[in-house]
Amino acid sequence: MEETYLYLEFTFFCILVLMALLYRISHDPDQSHSNRAFRRVLISVLYVTILDCFWEGFNGSQIAYGRQINIFVNFLCLMSYGIIGYYWLAYVEAVLTDIHQKHPNASPYRWLPLALCIGMAVASLHSGWIIQFDENNRFQPGAAYPLIVILPCINLLMASYKVIRHYRTANNPQKKEDDIAMLSFLVLPLIGGIVSSINNDIPAIWPSCVLSLLIVYMSSLGHRISTDSLTGLNNRFRLDSYLSNLAAPGTSTDNIYLFICDLDNFKQINDTYGHYEGDQALREASDLLKRTTSRDDFLARYGGDEFVLISTCETYTAALDLRQKIQQAFQTHNIEANHSYQISLSIGLSSCASDIATVFQQADEFLYAEKHRKKSPLLS
């Protein structure tokens, strides 16, 4: 009896944590596709955790219709395992997809483990090959019970594969931290499952799931603190932190160059076509910068229509070549895009060999000189 109370106390605490997270997500002004997908994960885990309370409460119960209630609760639990795996894979795909894409690419087979879980749960109502109950109305795993536990793990493994692949190509530490946080939803529940399989009286699975979801939520908050919401690039806070690390004693800045990129005639775009179109121009500019630069480069929105790129180039000539490559990409985009206006950049450049203040001053001077050259034909 004491073990049952302990189990229920742990599970009830998990329910409170999930409800608190769900409340925060539901009242979050950011209702992006990934946030909505995370809310579905929270709801599915909350649903299963509540069912787990009923399972523990009615397991071995001798009340009237206790056996029928036990069968029904376990039937719902078996189906729910597949639902969690399905929604978690959907969440991972939403996070790893471009935040501005309306319809993220989904794995075409992610519904298959869910369908198999539901089918096996329905079949088990009559066959008993998944779950059984002894004469004391206590749960006994059937011969095929391991299979219905493994099926949801297929989607979890698919999600983890996508996260690991993204981790290997992530171009800044914050994205890598987010990926590690998402991997915890496979690792921690796996550990919890092993612990619970050794001792059924230890409630380890759902607390481990809740802990991993809490880690994911805290990581997403940290990501939002350091990310520009409009473009998805690093923001000024993250830039200042990066520059502080770059200026730390003993840090080598050899062959590191800073580029200040300023969108030409941005005020005219805003005034003529509206701020919505101006925001779209900023998004397109940031996407072009991401596609043109290396995954090891650091990109940030400096403020307004200005971006900062920090890149490692072998020589100053190579830095000039990168600058030319970026501007050429914008020219090609203008030819291909169906816009009434053109998006172009003026780019200032400076080596990071000096102190940060001097680096920005030199890059600004380079930038202003280029802007003056662009305007001078109109003024003459």
Backbone hydrogen bonds in HBPLUS format (Angstrom, degrees):
<---DONOR---> <-ACCEPTOR-->    atom                        ^
c    i                          cat <-CA-CA->   ^        H-A-AA   ^      H-
h    n   atom  resd res      DA  || num        DHA   H-A  angle D-A-AA Bond
n    s   type  num  typ     dist DA aas  dist angle  dist       angle   num
A0004-THR N   A0001-MET O   3.09 MM   3  5.08 117.3  2.50  93.2 108.4     1
A0005-TYR N   A0001-MET O   3.04 MM   4  6.42 158.4  2.08 153.2 158.1     2
A0006-LEU N   A0002-GLU O   2.94 MM   4  6.18 159.4  1.98 149.5 155.4     3
A0007-TYR N   A0003-GLU O   2.89 MM   4  6.06 158.5  1.94 146.2 152.3     4
A0008-LEU N   A0004-THR O   2.92 MM   4  6.15 161.9  1.95 150.6 155.3     5
A0009-GLU N   A0005-TYR O   2.87 MM   4  6.07 151.4  1.95 147.2 155.0     6
A0010-PHE N   A0006-LEU O   3.05 MM   4  6.29 165.5  2.08 152.8 155.6     7
A0011-THR N   A0007-TYR O   3.01 MM   4  6.21 163.7  2.03 149.6 154.6     8
A0012-PHE N   A0008-LEU O   2.81 MM   4  5.88 154.5  1.87 144.8 152.0     9
A0013-PHE N   A0009-GLU O   3.02 MM   4  6.20 154.0  2.09 144.8 151.4    10
A0014-CYS N   A0010-PHE O   3.06 MM   4  6.39 152.5  2.14 145.0 152.4    11
A0015-ILE N   A0011-THR O   2.99 MM   4  6.33 149.1  2.09 144.8 153.3    12
A0016-LEU N   A0012-PHE O   3.07 MM   4  6.42 154.1  2.14 147.9 153.8    13
A0017-VAL N   A0013-PHE O   3.07 MM   4  6.40 158.9  2.12 151.0 156.2    14
A0018-LEU N   A0014-CYS O   2.94 MM   4  6.17 164.1  1.97 153.2 157.4    15
A0019-MET N   A0015-ILE O   2.92 MM   4  6.10 156.0  1.97 149.1 155.7    16
A0020-ALA N   A0016-LEU O   2.98 MM   4  6.20 151.0  2.07 144.9 152.6    17
A0021-LEU N   A0017-VAL O   2.97 MM   4  6.27 161.3  2.01 152.6 157.2    18
A0022-LEU N   A0018-LEU O   2.85 MM   4  6.00 158.7  1.89 147.5 154.1    19
A0023-TYR N   A0019-MET O   2.92 MM   4  6.06 150.0  2.01 140.9 148.6    20
A0024-ARG N   A0020-ALA O   3.06 MM   4  6.35 159.1  2.11 147.9 152.9    21
A0025-ILE N   A0021-LEU O   2.93 MM   4  6.17 164.1  1.95 154.8 158.9    22
A0026-SER N   A0022-LEU O   2.90 MM   4  5.95 158.7  1.94 145.5 151.8    23
A0027-HIS N   A0023-TYR O   3.14 MM   4  6.27 141.7  2.29 142.6 151.1    24
A0028-ASP N   A0025-ILE O   3.21 MM   3  5.04 163.1  2.24 102.4 105.9    25
A0036-ARG N   A0032-SER O   3.04 MM   4  6.36 159.6  2.08 154.1 159.4    26
A0037-ALA N   A0033-HIS O   2.96 MM   4  6.18 152.2  2.04 144.6 152.7    27
A0038-PHE N   A0034-SER O   2.90 MM   4  6.11 150.2  1.99 143.5 151.5    28
A0039-ARG N   A0035-ASN O   2.99 MM   4  6.23 149.1  2.09 142.7 150.9    29
A0040-ARG N   A0036-ARG O   3.16 MM   4  6.50 147.6  2.27 142.0 149.7    30
A0041-VAL N   A0037-ALA O   3.15 MM   4  6.52 148.3  2.26 142.3 150.7    31
A0042-LEU N   A0038-PHE O   2.98 MM   4  6.32 160.5  2.02 151.9 156.5    32
A0043-ILE N   A0039-ARG O   2.94 MM   4  6.20 160.4  1.98 149.8 155.0    33
A0044-SER N   A0040-ARG O   2.95 MM   4  6.13 160.9  1.99 146.8 151.9    34
A0045-VAL N   A0041-VAL O   2.96 MM   4  6.19 163.7  1.98 156.1 160.1    35
A0046-LEU N   A0042-LEU O   2.83 MM   4  5.95 158.4  1.87 149.7 156.7    36
A0047-TYR N   A0043-ILE O   2.85 MM   4  5.97 156.9  1.90 147.0 153.5    37
A0048-VAL N   A0044-SER O   3.06 MM   4  6.30 160.0  2.10 146.0 150.4    38
A0049-THR N   A0045-VAL O   2.89 MM   4  6.03 155.4  1.95 147.4 154.7    39
A0050-ILE N   A0046-LEU O   2.98 MM   4  6.20 156.6  2.03 151.3 156.5    40
A0051-LEU N   A0047-TYR O   3.05 MM   4  6.32 158.9  2.10 144.6 150.9    41
A0052-ASP N   A0048-VAL O   2.81 MM   4  6.04 142.2  1.95 142.3 153.6    42
A0053-CYS N   A0049-THR O   3.14 MM   4  6.50 140.9  2.30 139.0 148.1    43
A0053-CYS N   A0050-ILE O   3.08 MM   3  5.16 124.7  2.39  96.4 110.2    44
A0054-PHE N   A0050-ILE O   3.21 MM   4  6.66 155.8  2.27 148.1 153.6    45
A0055-TRP N   A0051-LEU O   2.78 MM   4  6.09 155.1  1.84 149.6 157.7    46
A0056-GLU N   A0052-ASP O   2.95 MM   4  6.17 161.8  1.98 148.0 151.4    47
A0057-GLY N   A0053-CYS O   2.90 MM   4  6.08 153.0  1.98 145.3 153.8    48
A0058-PHE N   A0054-PHE O   2.87 MM   4  6.00 154.8  1.94 154.7 159.1    49
A0059-ASN N   A0055-TRP O   2.93 MM   4  5.73 125.3  2.24 140.4 152.6    50
A0061-SER N   A0058-PHE O   3.00 MM   3  4.89 167.7  2.01 118.4 118.7    51
A0060-GLY N   A0137-ASN O   2.74 MM  77  4.53 143.0  1.88 140.0 127.7    52
A0066-GLY N   A0063-ILE O   2.99 MM   3  5.07 148.7  2.09 131.1 126.4    53
A0069-ILE N   A0065-TYR O   2.97 MM   4  6.23 160.7  2.01 153.8 159.3    54
A0070-ASN N   A0066-GLY O   2.94 MM   4  6.05 154.9  2.01 141.9 149.2    55
A0071-ILE N   A0067-ARG O   2.95 MM   4  6.21 157.7  2.00 148.6 154.1    56
A0072-PHE N   A0068-GLN O   3.01 MM   4  6.21 162.3  2.04 147.6 152.3    57
A0073-VAL N   A0069-ILE O   2.91 MM   4  6.09 165.5  1.93 155.1 158.6    58
A0074-ASN N   A0070-ASN O   3.04 MM   4  6.16 165.9  2.06 149.2 153.2    59
A0075-PHE N   A0071-ILE O   2.93 MM   4  6.07 146.7  2.04 143.2 152.9    60
A0076-LEU N   A0072-PHE O   3.03 MM   4  6.36 156.9  2.09 150.1 154.9    61
A0077-CYS N   A0073-VAL O   2.98 MM   4  6.26 153.3  2.05 146.4 154.4    62
A0078-LEU N   A0074-ASN O   2.98 MM   4  6.17 160.8  2.02 148.4 152.4    63
A0079-MET N   A0075-PHE O   3.28 MM   4  6.56 157.8  2.33 147.1 152.0    64
A0080-SER N   A0076-LEU O   3.02 MM   4  6.17 150.8  2.11 144.3 152.9    65
A0081-TYR N   A0077-CYS O   3.18 MM   4  6.50 140.4  2.34 152.7 160.8    66
A0083-ILE N   A0080-SER O   3.04 MM   3  4.86 117.2  2.45  90.8 107.1    67
A0084-ILE N   A0080-SER O   3.04 MM   4  6.34 156.0  2.10 157.2 160.8    68
A0085-GLY N   A0081-TYR O   3.32 MM   4  6.65 166.5  2.34 149.1 151.7    69
A0086-TYR N   A0082-GLY O   2.99 MM   4  6.15 156.3  2.05 146.4 153.2    70
A0087-TYR N   A0083-ILE O   2.97 MM   4  6.17 170.3  1.98 155.6 157.1    71
A0088-TRP N   A0084-ILE O   2.88 MM   4  6.00 152.9  1.95 150.9 159.1    72
A0089-LEU N   A0085-GLY O   3.16 MM   4  6.27 164.0  2.19 145.8 149.2    73
A0090-ALA N   A0086-TYR O   3.12 MM   4  6.37 155.6  2.18 143.9 151.2    74
A0091-TYR N   A0087-TYR O   2.90 MM   4  6.13 148.4  2.00 143.2 151.3    75
A0092-VAL N   A0088-TRP O   2.97 MM   4  6.28 165.0  1.99 155.2 158.2    76
A0093-GLU N   A0089-LEU O   3.01 MM   4  6.20 164.1  2.04 151.3 155.5    77
A0094-ALA N   A0090-ALA O   3.03 MM   4  6.20 146.3  2.15 139.0 148.2    78
A0094-ALA N   A0091-TYR O   3.08 MM   3  5.03 117.1  2.49  93.2 108.9    79
A0095-VAL N   A0091-TYR O   2.94 MM   4  6.25 153.9  2.00 154.1 160.9    80
A0096-LEU N   A0092-VAL O   2.99 MM   4  6.17 162.0  2.02 153.4 158.0    81
A0097-THR N   A0093-GLU O   3.10 MM   4  6.00 120.5  2.47 134.2 146.2    82
A0101-GLN N   A0098-ASP O   2.99 MM   3  5.44 166.1  2.01 118.0 122.5    83
A0110-ARG N   A0107-SER O   3.33 MM   3  5.55 172.9  2.34 116.0 115.8    84
A0112-LEU N   A0109-TYR O   3.09 MM   3  5.47 155.0  2.16 111.3 118.6    85
A0115-ALA N   A0111-TRP O   2.90 MM   4  6.15 159.4  1.95 155.6 161.5    86
A0116-LEU N   A0112-LEU O   2.97 MM   4  6.22 158.0  2.02 154.6 160.7    87
A0117-CYS N   A0113-PRO O   2.92 MM   4  6.12 153.0  2.00 144.7 152.1    88
A0118-ILE N   A0114-LEU O   3.01 MM   4  6.30 162.8  2.04 154.0 157.9    89
A0119-GLY N   A0115-ALA O   2.93 MM   4  6.10 162.3  1.96 146.7 152.2    90
A0120-MET N   A0116-LEU O   2.87 MM   4  5.99 162.6  1.90 150.2 154.6    91
A0121-ALA N   A0117-CYS O   2.91 MM   4  6.03 154.5  1.98 145.6 153.1    92
A0122-VAL N   A0118-ILE O   2.98 MM   4  6.21 159.2  2.02 151.1 155.9    93
A0123-ALA N   A0119-GLY O   2.99 MM   4  6.18 162.8  2.02 147.5 152.5    94
A0124-SER N   A0120-MET O   2.91 MM   4  5.99 143.4  2.04 142.1 151.6    95
A0125-LEU N   A0122-VAL O   3.21 MM   3  5.57 152.2  2.29 106.7 114.5    96
A0126-HIS N   A0123-ALA O   3.33 MM   3  6.07 154.8  2.40 115.6 120.3    97
A0127-SER N   A0123-ALA O   3.13 MM   4  6.23 162.1  2.16 149.6 154.8    98
A0128-GLY N   A0124-SER O   3.12 MM   4  4.83 151.7  2.20 113.4 121.9    99
A0144-ALA N   A0129-TRP O   2.81 MM  15  5.62 157.6  1.86 166.6 172.4   100
A0142-GLY N   A0130-ILE O   2.68 MM  12  4.35 162.4  1.71 128.1 122.3   101
A0132-GLN N   A0140-GLN O   2.78 MM   8  4.94 145.0  1.90 154.6 164.0   102
A0140-GLN N   A0132-GLN O   2.73 MM   8  4.94 146.6  1.84 149.2 143.4   103
A0134-ASP N   A0138-ARG O   3.10 MM   4  5.57 155.0  2.16 147.3 149.6   104
A0137-ASN N   A0134-ASP O   3.00 MM   3  5.27 156.3  2.05 117.3 118.6   105
A0145-TYR N   A0142-GLY O   3.22 MM   3  5.21 165.6  2.24 107.4 109.9   106
A0147-LEU N   A0144-ALA O   3.09 MM   3  5.49 133.6  2.31 107.8 119.9   107
A0149-VAL N   A0146-PRO O   3.24 MM   3  5.10 134.9  2.45  91.8 104.3   108
A0150-ILE N   A0146-PRO O   2.94 MM   4  6.16 145.4  2.06 144.3 153.7   109
A0151-LEU N   A0147-LEU O   3.00 MM   4  6.17 153.8  2.07 151.2 157.2   110
A0153-CYS N   A0150-ILE O   2.86 MM   3  5.18 127.3  2.14 108.0 123.5   111
A0154-ILE N   A0151-LEU O   3.01 MM   3  5.51 155.0  2.08 113.1 120.6   112
A0156-LEU N   A0152-PRO O   3.33 MM   4  6.69 156.7  2.39 142.1 148.9   113
A0157-LEU N   A0153-CYS O   2.74 MM   4  5.89 153.0  1.81 146.1 152.8   114
A0158-MET N   A0154-ILE O   2.91 MM   4  6.17 154.6  1.97 146.5 153.9   115
A0159-ALA N   A0155-ASN O   2.90 MM   4  6.08 157.7  1.95 146.0 151.9   116
A0160-SER N   A0156-LEU O   2.91 MM   4  6.12 155.1  1.97 143.3 150.4   117
A0161-TYR N   A0157-LEU O   2.87 MM   4  6.08 151.9  1.95 146.9 154.3   118
A0162-LYS N   A0158-MET O   3.11 MM   4  6.39 158.6  2.16 146.7 151.5   119
A0163-VAL N   A0159-ALA O   2.97 MM   4  6.26 153.6  2.04 147.0 154.8   120
A0164-ILE N   A0160-SER O   2.87 MM   4  6.07 163.3  1.90 152.2 156.1   121
A0165-ARG N   A0161-TYR O   2.97 MM   4  6.14 161.6  2.01 149.0 154.3   122
A0166-HIS N   A0162-LYS O   2.96 MM   4  6.15 151.7  2.04 142.1 150.1   123
A0167-TYR N   A0163-VAL O   2.79 MM   4  6.03 150.6  1.87 148.2 157.2   124
A0168-ARG N   A0164-ILE O   3.11 MM   4  6.38 149.7  2.21 147.5 153.6   125
A0169-THR N   A0166-HIS O   3.09 MM   3  5.33 142.9  2.23 103.5 114.1   126
A0170-ALA N   A0166-HIS O   2.92 MM   4  5.93 111.0  2.40 144.3 162.6   127
A0170-ALA N   A0167-TYR O   3.36 MM   3  5.08 156.2  2.42  95.2 102.1   128
A0176-LYS N   A0172-ASN O   3.37 MM   4  6.72 155.9  2.43 148.3 155.2   129
A0177-GLU N   A0173-PRO O   2.91 MM   4  6.21 151.5  1.99 150.3 158.1   130
A0178-ASP N   A0174-GLN O   2.99 MM   4  6.31 153.6  2.06 147.3 154.2   131
A0179-ASP N   A0175-LYS O   2.99 MM   4  6.26 153.4  2.06 145.7 152.7   132
A0180-ILE N   A0176-LYS O   2.97 MM   4  6.26 158.1  2.02 149.4 154.7   133
A0181-ALA N   A0177-GLU O   2.98 MM   4  6.20 155.6  2.04 146.6 153.3   134
A0182-MET N   A0178-ASP O   3.02 MM   4  6.34 153.9  2.09 146.8 153.2   135
A0183-LEU N   A0179-ASP O   2.97 MM   4  6.27 147.1  2.08 146.3 155.7   136
A0184-SER N   A0181-ALA O   3.14 MM   3  5.32 140.0  2.31  98.9 110.1   137
A0185-PHE N   A0182-MET O   3.17 MM   3  5.77 157.6  2.22 113.2 118.8   138
A0186-LEU N   A0183-LEU O   3.03 MM   3  5.62 161.5  2.06 116.0 121.9   139
A0187-VAL N   A0183-LEU O   3.20 MM   4  6.52 166.8  2.21 151.9 155.2   140
A0188-LEU N   A0184-SER O   2.94 MM   4  5.56 154.8  2.00 138.6 145.5   141
A0190-LEU N   A0186-LEU O   3.22 MM   4  6.11 144.5  2.36 134.9 144.8   142
A0191-ILE N   A0187-VAL O   2.99 MM   4  6.31 155.4  2.05 152.7 159.2   143
A0192-GLY N   A0188-LEU O   2.86 MM   4  6.14 162.2  1.89 153.9 159.6   144
A0193-GLY N   A0189-PRO O   2.75 MM   4  5.92 150.6  1.84 144.5 152.1   145
A0194-ILE N   A0190-LEU O   3.05 MM   4  6.32 152.2  2.13 144.2 151.0   146
A0195-VAL N   A0191-ILE O   2.99 MM   4  6.29 160.8  2.02 152.5 157.6   147
A0196-SER N   A0192-GLY O   2.93 MM   4  6.13 164.6  1.95 151.1 155.2   148
A0197-SER N   A0193-GLY O   2.90 MM   4  6.00 144.7  2.02 140.6 150.3   149
A0198-ILE N   A0194-ILE O   3.14 MM   4  6.37 139.4  2.32 140.7 150.3   150
A0198-ILE N   A0195-VAL O   3.19 MM   3  5.27 129.9  2.45  96.1 108.9   151
A0199-ASN N   A0195-VAL O   3.05 MM   4  6.37 154.7  2.11 147.3 154.5   152
A0202-ILE N   A0199-ASN O   3.14 MM   3  5.80 169.6  2.15 120.8 124.0   153
A0204-ALA N   A0202-ILE O   2.99 MM   2  5.75 121.3  2.34 113.6  97.2   154
A0208-SER N   A0204-ALA O   3.15 MM   4  6.02 149.5  2.25 136.0 144.2   155
A0209-CYS N   A0205-ILE O   2.99 MM   4  6.32 146.7  2.10 144.8 154.9   156
A0210-VAL N   A0206-TRP O   2.89 MM   4  6.09 164.0  1.92 153.4 157.1   157
A0211-LEU N   A0207-PRO O   2.89 MM   4  6.05 156.5  1.95 144.4 151.1   158
A0212-SER N   A0208-SER O   3.04 MM   4  6.20 157.6  2.09 142.6 148.0   159
A0213-LEU N   A0209-CYS O   2.98 MM   4  6.25 155.9  2.04 149.7 156.4   160
A0214-LEU N   A0210-VAL O   2.90 MM   4  6.13 149.2  2.00 146.7 155.5   161
A0215-ILE N   A0211-LEU O   2.97 MM   4  6.26 149.2  2.07 144.5 152.9   162
A0216-VAL N   A0212-SER O   2.94 MM   4  6.23 156.1  1.99 147.2 153.4   163
A0217-TYR N   A0213-LEU O   2.92 MM   4  6.12 158.5  1.97 145.3 151.1   164
A0218-MET N   A0214-LEU O   2.99 MM   4  6.18 164.2  2.01 149.4 153.2   165
A0219-SER N   A0215-ILE O   2.94 MM   4  6.10 153.4  2.02 145.7 153.6   166
A0220-SER N   A0216-VAL O   2.93 MM   4  6.17 152.4  2.01 147.0 154.3   167
A0221-LEU N   A0217-TYR O   3.03 MM   4  6.35 147.4  2.14 145.3 154.0   168
A0222-GLY N   A0218-MET O   3.05 MM   4  6.35 157.3  2.10 145.3 151.0   169
A0223-HIS N   A0219-SER O   2.88 MM   4  6.18 147.7  1.99 144.9 154.6   170
A0224-ARG N   A0220-SER O   2.97 MM   4  6.20 154.5  2.04 144.1 150.1   171
A0225-ILE N   A0221-LEU O   3.01 MM   4  6.28 145.8  2.13 145.9 155.3   172
A0226-SER N   A0222-GLY O   3.33 MM   4  6.57 142.0  2.49 138.9 147.0   173
A0226-SER N   A0223-HIS O   3.18 MM   3  5.36 129.1  2.45  97.7 110.2   174
A0235-ASN N   A0226-SER O   3.11 MM   9  5.60 155.9  2.17 125.5 125.9   175
A0228-ASP N   A0233-LEU O   2.74 MM   5  5.46 170.8  1.75 166.0 169.3   176
A0232-GLY N   A0228-ASP O   2.85 MM   4  5.23 147.7  1.96 147.4 155.5   177
A0301-ARG N   A0234-ASN O   2.87 MM  67  6.28 156.0  1.92 174.3 169.3   178
A0239-LEU N   A0235-ASN O   2.95 MM   4  6.22 152.8  2.03 149.8 158.5   179
A0240-ASP N   A0236-ARG O   2.91 MM   4  6.12 163.6  1.93 152.6 155.5   180
A0241-SER N   A0237-PHE O   3.15 MM   4  6.41 154.5  2.22 143.5 150.4   181
A0242-TYR N   A0238-ARG O   2.92 MM   4  6.15 154.3  1.99 145.6 152.8   182
A0243-LEU N   A0239-LEU O   2.85 MM   4  6.10 162.4  1.88 157.1 161.6   183
A0244-SER N   A0240-ASP O   2.95 MM   4  6.09 148.7  2.05 141.5 150.0   184
A0245-ASN N   A0241-SER O   3.12 MM   4  6.40 155.6  2.18 145.4 150.9   185
A0246-LEU N   A0242-TYR O   2.95 MM   4  6.21 146.7  2.06 141.7 152.0   186
A0247-ALA N   A0243-LEU O   2.87 MM   4  6.07 139.5  2.03 143.0 153.3   187
A0248-ALA N   A0245-ASN O   3.32 MM   3  5.15 159.8  2.37  97.0 102.8   188
A0251-THR N   A0248-ALA O   3.12 MM   3  5.71 158.8  2.17 139.7 140.3   189
A0256-ILE N   A0253-THR O   3.20 MM   3  5.38 149.6  2.30 132.2 125.7   190
A0313-CYS N   A0255-ASN O   2.81 MM  58  5.36 148.4  1.91 154.3 162.8   191
A0352-CYS N   A0256-ILE O   2.86 MM  96  5.59 162.1  1.89 163.9 157.7   192
A0257-TYR N   A0311-SER O   2.79 MM  54  5.44 171.0  1.79 163.7 166.0   193
A0311-SER N   A0257-TYR O   2.96 MM  54  5.44 157.7  2.01 154.8 160.1   194
A0258-LEU N   A0350-SER O   2.81 MM  92  5.39 168.5  1.83 168.0 169.8   195
A0350-SER N   A0258-LEU O   2.99 MM  92  5.39 140.4  2.15 148.5 158.8   196
A0259-PHE N   A0309-LEU O   2.72 MM  50  4.94 162.7  1.75 157.8 161.7   197
A0309-LEU N   A0259-PHE O   2.88 MM  50  4.94 161.9  1.91 145.3 151.1   198
A0260-ILE N   A0348-GLY O   2.88 MM  88  4.94 152.2  1.96 130.2 139.5   199
A0348-GLY N   A0260-ILE O   2.78 MM  88  4.94 163.4  1.81 147.5 150.4   200
A0261-CYS N   A0307-PHE O   2.74 MM  46  4.95 171.3  1.75 152.1 154.5   201
A0307-PHE N   A0261-CYS O   2.75 MM  46  4.95 157.8  1.80 146.4 154.1   202
A0262-ASP N   A0346-SER O   2.84 MM  84  5.25 168.6  1.86 157.4 161.3   203
A0346-SER N   A0262-ASP O   2.90 MM  84  5.25 160.6  1.94 149.4 155.3   204
A0263-LEU N   A0305-ASP O   3.07 MM  42  5.52 162.4  2.10 151.5 157.0   205
A0264-ASP N   A0344-SER O   2.92 MM  80  5.60 171.4  1.93 147.0 150.0   206
A0269-ILE N   A0265-ASN O   3.20 MM   4  6.57 149.2  2.30 144.5 152.5   207
A0270-ASN N   A0266-PHE O   3.01 MM   4  6.35 162.1  2.04 154.0 158.2   208
A0271-ASP N   A0267-LYS O   2.85 MM   4  6.05 166.0  1.87 152.2 156.3   209
A0272-THR N   A0268-GLN O   2.90 MM   4  5.85 153.5  1.97 143.8 150.7   210
A0273-TYR N   A0269-ILE O   2.88 MM   4  5.63 162.9  1.91 146.2 152.0   211
A0274-GLY N   A0270-ASN O   2.90 MM   4  4.71 134.9  2.11 123.5 130.5   212
A0278-GLY N   A0274-GLY O   3.06 MM   4  6.37 145.4  2.19 139.0 149.7   213
A0279-ASP N   A0275-HIS O   2.81 MM   4  6.08 152.3  1.89 148.7 154.3   214
A0280-GLN N   A0276-TYR O   3.03 MM   4  6.35 151.7  2.11 141.5 149.5   215
A0281-ALA N   A0277-GLU O   2.91 MM   4  6.19 146.3  2.03 143.3 152.1   216
A0282-LEU N   A0278-GLY O   3.08 MM   4  6.41 150.1  2.17 144.7 152.3   217
A0283-ARG N   A0279-ASP O   2.97 MM   4  6.31 153.9  2.04 148.7 155.8   218
A0284-GLU N   A0280-GLN O   2.94 MM   4  6.19 161.6  1.97 149.3 154.2   219
A0285-ALA N   A0281-ALA O   2.93 MM   4  6.09 154.1  1.99 143.6 151.1   220
A0286-SER N   A0282-LEU O   2.95 MM   4  6.18 159.0  2.00 147.4 152.6   221
A0287-ASP N   A0283-ARG O   2.90 MM   4  6.14 158.1  1.95 150.8 157.0   222
A0288-LEU N   A0284-GLU O   2.94 MM   4  6.13 157.4  1.99 147.5 153.3   223
A0289-LEU N   A0285-ALA O   2.99 MM   4  6.23 155.4  2.05 146.5 153.3   224
A0290-LYS N   A0286-SER O   2.94 MM   4  6.20 154.2  2.01 146.8 153.7   225
A0291-ARG N   A0287-ASP O   2.96 MM   4  6.19 156.3  2.01 148.4 154.6   226
A0292-THR N   A0288-LEU O   2.96 MM   4  6.02 141.7  2.11 143.4 153.5   227
A0293-THR N   A0289-LEU O   3.08 MM   4  6.05 146.7  2.20 146.0 152.3   228
A0297-ASP N   A0294-SER O   3.07 MM   3  5.30 158.7  2.11 106.6 113.4   229
A0298-PHE N   A0310-ILE O   3.00 MM  12  5.09 173.0  2.00 150.7 153.0   230
A0310-ILE N   A0298-PHE O   2.89 MM  12  5.09 157.0  1.95 146.5 153.4   231
A0300-ALA N   A0308-VAL O   2.95 MM   8  5.26 145.9  2.06 151.8 159.2   232
A0308-VAL N   A0300-ALA O   2.83 MM   8  5.26 163.1  1.86 150.2 155.0   233
A0302-TYR N   A0306-GLU O   2.82 MM   4  5.32 133.3  2.04 124.9 137.1   234
A0306-GLU N   A0303-GLY O   2.97 MM   3  5.46 158.6  2.02 133.4 140.3   235
A0319-ALA N   A0315-THR O   3.10 MM   4  6.48 144.5  2.23 141.0 150.8   236
A0320-LEU N   A0316-TYR O   2.96 MM   4  6.32 150.8  2.04 145.6 153.3   237
A0321-ASP N   A0317-THR O   2.90 MM   4  6.22 146.7  2.01 142.4 152.3   238
A0322-LEU N   A0318-ALA O   2.98 MM   4  6.26 149.3  2.07 142.1 149.6   239
A0323-ARG N   A0319-ALA O   2.99 MM   4  6.27 155.0  2.06 144.8 151.8   240
A0324-GLN N   A0320-LEU O   2.95 MM   4  6.23 154.2  2.02 146.0 152.6   241
A0325-LYS N   A0321-ASP O   2.85 MM   4  6.08 149.5  1.95 144.2 153.2   242
A0326-ILE N   A0322-LEU O   2.99 MM   4  6.27 154.7  2.05 151.0 156.1   243
A0327-GLN N   A0323-ARG O   3.18 MM   4  6.46 166.7  2.20 148.4 151.6   244
A0328-GLN N   A0324-GLN O   2.90 MM   4  6.04 150.1  1.99 146.1 154.8   245
A0329-ALA N   A0325-LYS O   3.01 MM   4  6.22 145.6  2.13 140.5 149.3   246
A0329-ALA N   A0326-ILE O   3.12 MM   3  5.12 119.8  2.50  94.0 108.7   247
A0330-PHE N   A0326-ILE O   3.16 MM   4  6.54 148.0  2.27 147.0 155.1   248
A0331-GLN N   A0327-GLN O   3.08 MM   4  6.37 151.8  2.17 142.6 150.1   249
A0332-THR N   A0328-GLN O   2.96 MM   4  6.22 159.0  2.00 150.0 155.1   250
A0333-HIS N   A0329-ALA O   2.98 MM   4  6.13 152.9  2.05 140.1 147.9   251
A0334-ASN N   A0330-PHE O   3.00 MM   4  6.22 152.7  2.07 145.9 152.4   252
A0335-ILE N   A0331-GLN O   3.25 MM   4  6.56 145.1  2.37 142.1 150.4   253
A0336-GLU N   A0332-THR O   3.13 MM   4  6.42 153.9  2.20 147.9 154.8   254
A0337-ALA N   A0333-HIS O   2.75 MM   4  5.75 152.9  1.82 156.2 163.4   255
A0359-VAL N   A0355-ASP O   2.96 MM   4  6.22 155.0  2.03 153.5 161.7   256
A0360-PHE N   A0356-ILE O   3.00 MM   4  6.28 163.4  2.03 157.0 159.3   257
A0361-GLN N   A0357-ALA O   3.02 MM   4  6.23 154.4  2.09 143.9 151.6   258
A0362-GLN N   A0358-THR O   2.89 MM   4  6.10 163.1  1.92 153.4 156.9   259
A0363-ALA N   A0359-VAL O   2.98 MM   4  6.18 159.4  2.02 148.3 154.4   260
A0364-ASP N   A0360-PHE O   2.84 MM   4  5.95 154.7  1.90 146.5 153.6   261
A0365-GLU N   A0361-GLN O   2.98 MM   4  6.19 157.1  2.03 147.3 153.2   262
A0366-PHE N   A0362-GLN O   3.05 MM   4  6.27 157.1  2.10 145.0 151.0   263
A0367-LEU N   A0363-ALA O   2.90 MM   4  6.11 154.1  1.97 143.9 151.5   264
A0368-TYR N   A0364-ASP O   2.80 MM   4  6.06 167.2  1.82 158.8 160.8   265
A0369-ALA N   A0365-GLU O   3.01 MM   4  6.11 153.3  2.09 143.2 150.6   266
A0370-GLU N   A0366-PHE O   3.12 MM   4  6.39 151.8  2.20 144.1 151.1   267
A0371-LYS N   A0367-LEU O   2.99 MM   4  6.32 162.1  2.02 153.6 158.6   268
A0372-HIS N   A0368-TYR O   2.92 MM   4  6.10 152.5  1.99 144.2 151.8   269
A0373-ARG N   A0369-ALA O   3.04 MM   4  6.30 150.8  2.13 142.1 149.6   270
A0374-LYS N   A0370-GLU O   3.00 MM   4  6.33 150.9  2.08 149.2 157.1   271
A0375-LYS N   A0371-LYS O   3.05 MM   4  6.29 145.4  2.17 144.1 153.0   272
A0376-SER N   A0372-HIS O   2.88 MM   4  5.87 143.0  2.01 147.8 157.3   273
A0378-LEU N   A0375-LYS O   2.95 MM   3  5.49 129.8  2.21 115.0 128.0   274
A0379-LEU N   A0375-LYS O   3.21 MM   4  6.48 137.8  2.40 145.4 157.2   275
A0379-LEU N   A0376-SER O   3.11 MM   3  4.98 129.0  2.38  94.4 108.2   276
A0380-SER N   A0376-SER O   3.07 MM   4  6.13 129.4  2.33 147.9 159.1   277
